[in-house]
């Protein structure tokens, strides 16, 4: 089938919507977890760190699965990976509604649902820029915007179901698990890469500068041998550590400081709304001015927001504002890092490269929420966790300010 026929049958903007739907599913899985802390603590008496460990395991498995998911997508295409992940996620999330022990929660939500979510997340992000080589950062931002949208929807919805006298927290897992499985299957079935050599009508790749040889993309093996890849990896870990610590505890922070459950859930939605909005806007800005300047500004703001979060938590509007700022800068990472990976190493091995890079988020997702819960249990407040988070984010500011792109690979 000719490339022109492919685009006629499936307009390329469809792949942005498929990425949006897939990432919304992942956002529902991950980013409203803090609303479960109070009901699980009340029913079972588990500590904050014990409950946060379920979220930490889910983030770890989710992040680690993106690398094999990316490799499989590069080799076999994204469709089967996403559809299979959706079915697994659905099973794990629904089973979480039947748990009676911590171990069961760790297995059903942490391992099974996290495994499925990791399969869903990466392939659409690697697919969208291939259909939009003229607006890669914007396409990446659109594909990941659903992570924030999912939590924006899930936070108030889960809180309403949990607080309903006719339902409770188990119904969140049952109903939302089924919905997430359906969403992931719909997102995965039409998903595919463009034919080799395809390009949008009227667009040609930029010509090499005068006197320079044409360059080629890095292979995955070449990419991981550069220091830039591993500095990006460290930066991704540092930024994600703080953001995921906040996401795992933001609602509980507000409640501890005297807010009602719905006021605290509003902070989840404020963070999620900004988290979603920034992904597209960051893509537009990156396409215009490049990734480095945006990296430095975004991470510097994230550091400041972490320092302000604990004092702000006693006021509804201050907490919402601070949560929105953290969501804005945290969410921007999911456009910035794929865009940096594309800019540095090219799109050919993007599934494998970004899949491996994203495992840094998985390790941070394990460490950040658990460290936040542990320090809360030992110190009695969230003051120290958020200070530690600010220090860790500052590492990303330093890396972002000093990092340079690797030397290009000349075509042979």
N, C-alpha and C positions, 0 to 999 in steps of 0.2 A: 504494500500500500504506500502510495506516495506521501511525502511529508505534508503536501498541501491538503490532501484528503484527510489526513489525521487531524489537522487543525480545523477543517470544515466540520468534521463530525464531532469534535470535542474542543470547543473554544478554550484557549489556554487559561482564561480566568477561572474556569471550572476547577483547575488544580489548586488555585488559591482557596476556594471554598472548601475543597476536600481537606486541605491542610488545616483550615480553620475548624472544621468539624472534628477532625482527629485530635487537635490540640485542646479543644474544649472538653473532650472526653478525659484527657489526661489532667486538665485543670480541676475537673470535678473529683477525680481520684485523689489528688494531692493537696490542693491548696485551701481546703476548708476543714482540715483535720482538727484545728484547735477547738471547733465547736463540740467535738466529742469528748474533750478532756473532762469537763464537769460531770456529764451523765455517767461516764465510765467510772470515774472516781466515786460518785455517789452510790452506784449499784454494787461495785466490787471492792471498793476501798483501796484500789491501786494508787500508787504515788504518781506524781507528775512525770518523773523520769521513766517509770515503768510503762506508762501510757505513751509517752513520747517515743519510746523505743520502737513501738509498732510503726509509727510514721518514719522513724529513722531507717528501719529495715526496708520499708517500702521504697524510700528514696534511694537507698543503696542498690537494691535489686533493680529498680527502674533504671538508674544511671548505668549500672554495669551491663544491662541488656542492650543498651543502645549500640554498643560496638558490634556484637554479633548481628544485631538487626540491620545495621548499616552494611556490614559485609555481605549478608544474605541478600539485601536489596540490590547492592551493586552487581551481584552475581546472577540472581534469579528474577529481579524486579520487585517492586514494593507491595504488590497486591496481596499475595499470600501471607506475607509477614504481618501486615496490618490486620487483615481479617482474622488470622489465627490469634493474634494478640488480643483482639476484641473479645473473642469467645473466652479466652483464658481470664481476662480481666473481669468479665461478667460473672464467671463461676466463682472466682475468689472473693469478689465484693459481696455477692449474695450470701456466700457461706459465712462471711463475717457477721451477718445478722443472727447467726445461730450459736455464736461462741459463748462458752461459760468459763474459759480460763485464758490467762495471758498467752500461753503457748499457742492455743488455737487462734487467737487474734494475730499473733506474730506470723503464723503460717498462712492463714487465709488472706488477711489484708497485706501483711508485709511481703511475703514471698510470692504467693500466687497472683494477687492483683498487681503487685509491683512488677512481676515478670511480664504480665500481659501489657501493662502500660508502657513498659520500655520497648516492646515490639511495635506499639502503635505510634510512638512519638517521633522517632527519627525519620522513617521513610518519606513522609510528606514534606519535611523540611529539606531533605536532599532533592526531592522531586521538583518542587516549585521553582527554584532558581534555574533549573535546566530548561524550563518552559519560558522563563523571563530573563534571558542573558543580558538584556538591555536595562533591567531594573532589579538586579539580584538582591540587594539589601532590602528593598521594598517588598519583594516577593517573599523573602525569608521572614520579614516582620509580620506580614499578613498571615503566613502559615502558622506562626506561633502565637498569634494574638489570642487564640482560644484558651491558652493556659490561664490568662487572667480572666477571660470571660467565663470560663467554667467555674472558677472560684467565686466570681461575682454572683453567679446564679445559685451556686451550691450553698454558700454561707447562710443567707436568709432562709432558703428553702429547708435546709437541714435543721436550722434552729426552730423554725415553725413546726416541723414534724416532731422534733424531739420534745418540744414544750406542749404539744397537743395532748389532752387527756385521753384521746382515743388511739393514739399511736405511740411514738417513742423512738429511741435511737435505732432500734433494730429495723424499723420500717424504712429508715433512710438507706440502709445497706440493701434491703430487698428491692425497693422501688427504683432507686437510683442505679443500682447494679444492672438491672434489666435495661433501663434506658441507655446506660453507657455502652452496653454490649451492642445494642441496635445502632447507636450512633457510629461506633467504630467500624462495624461491618459496612454500613452505608458509605463511610469515608474511604474504606479500603477497596471495595469492589471495582470502581472505575479507574483506580490509580495506576499509572504507568509512566515510564520515561519516554521522552521524544525519540524518534528515530535518529540514528547516528548522522551527524552533519546537518540536522534540522536547525533552522533559525527563523525568527519571526519575519514576516514580509517587510521589506524596506530597511532592515537593519543588517549591518555588517560589523564583524568584530573590529575593534580598533587596530589600525596598522601600527607596526613597531616604529619607534622613533628613528629618524634619519641616522644612518650609520650603525644601527644596532641590528643584531640578528633577531629573527623571529623566535619567540620563547614558547615553551611548552609547559603544560601543567606538571606539577610534582606527582610522582607516584606516592602511594601510601608509605612504602618503605623509605623513600627519600624524605618525605615530610617528617617522619618521626625521628630522623637523624639530625634534624636542625634544632639548635637551642631555642629558636623562636616558638616551636611547637610546645615545648615543655614549660616555657615561661607563660605562654597562654594558658597552659594547663594549671599552673600554680595560681595564676590570676583568677581563673574560673573557680577554683576551689575557694579562694579567699572571699570573693564576692558572694558566692552561693552560700557559704557557711553562715554569714550574717543574715542574709535574706531568709533562708530556710529556718533559722532559729526564730526569727520574728513570726513567720507564717505559722510555725508550729505552736506558738504560745500567745499570739496577739490578743485573741479573745479572752483567754484566761488572765492575761495581764490587766485588761480593762476591768474585769469582774473583781479581781483582787484589789484594785484601787477604788472600788465603790460603784462602778457602773452596773447597770442592769444587763442581763444576758443579751437583749436585743440591741442595746447601745453598744455593747462590746462586739456583737456580730456586725454592726455597722462599720466598725474598723476593718473587719475582714473584707467587706464589700468595697470600702474606700480603697484599700490596698489593691484589691482585685481589679477595680475599675481602672486605676492608674496603671496597674500592671498590664492590662490589655491595651489601653490607649497608647502607651509609650512604644509598643512594639512596631506599629506602623509608622509613627512619627519619627522614631529613631531611625528606621529604614530610610525615610525620605531625607533626613539630615545627613546620614552616612553616605548616601548616593551623591550628595552635593559636596561635602567637605572632607570625606574620608573618616576612617574609624578612630584614628589616634586622638584627635581633639575631643571627640565625643566620649571616648573611654575616660579620659582624665577628668572631665567635668562631671560625668555621671557618677564615677566612683568617689570623687571628693564630696559630692552632695550626699551620697550614701553614708559616708563616714560621719558627717555632721548629723544626719538624721538619726543614726544609731545612738549618738551621745544625748540627743534630746528626747528619745522615746520614753524612758522611764518617768521623767518629770511630767511629760505630757499626758500620761495614761490616766491621771485623776480627773481630767476634763474630757467630756465627750468630743467636743469640736477639736480640741488640741490633739487628741489621740487620732481622730479621723484624719486630720491634716498631716500629722507625722506619718501615719500609716500610708497615706496616699503618696507622700514623698518617697518613702522606702519602696513602695510598690512600683513607682515610676522608674527608679534607678535599678532596682532588681530586675524588673521586667525588661528593661532595655538591654540587659546582658544577653537575652535570648535572641536578639537581633544582632548585637555587636559581635558576639563570638562566632556564630556561623558566617557573618560577613567578613570578619578578619580571617577566618579559615579559608574562605573562598578567595579573598584578595591575596593572601600569602601563597597559597598552594594550588589554586585553580579548582574547577568543578569536577574534573574527571574522577577523582577519588574522594569526593566530598562526603559520601555516605560513610566510608571507612574512617576518614580523617575526623569528621565531626562526631561520629559515633564514639571514637576513642576519646576525643577531647571532652565529650559530655560525661564520661565516667567520673571526671573531677567533680561534677555536680552530684553524682551519686555518693561519693565519699563524703562530700560536704553535707549532703542531706542526711547521712547517718550521724556525722559528728555534731552538726549545729543544733538540731532539735534535742538530742540527748544531752549535750553539754548544757543547753539552756535549762532543761528540766532538772539535771543534777545540781547545778548551781542554785536554782530556785529552792530545791529541797534542802540544801545544806546552809544557805544564807538566809532563807525566808523571804527574799524579794527577787525581782527581776533586774535589779540595778546592776549587779555584777555581770550577768550574762550579756547585757546590752553593751557594757563597756568593753568586754572582751571582743564582742562582735565588731565594734568600731575599730579596735586595734588591728584585727585581722583584715578588715576591708582596706585599711591604710596600706597594706602590702600591695594590693591591686593598684592603688594610686601610683605607687613608685614604679611598678612594672609598666603600667600604661604610659607613663611619662618618658620612659627610657627605651622602650622596645622599638626595634626597626625591622622592616620586612626582610626576609631572606633574599639572597641573590637569586635572580631568575635562572631557569634552566633553558639553555639554548636548544633549539631544534637541531637534530643531527641530520 
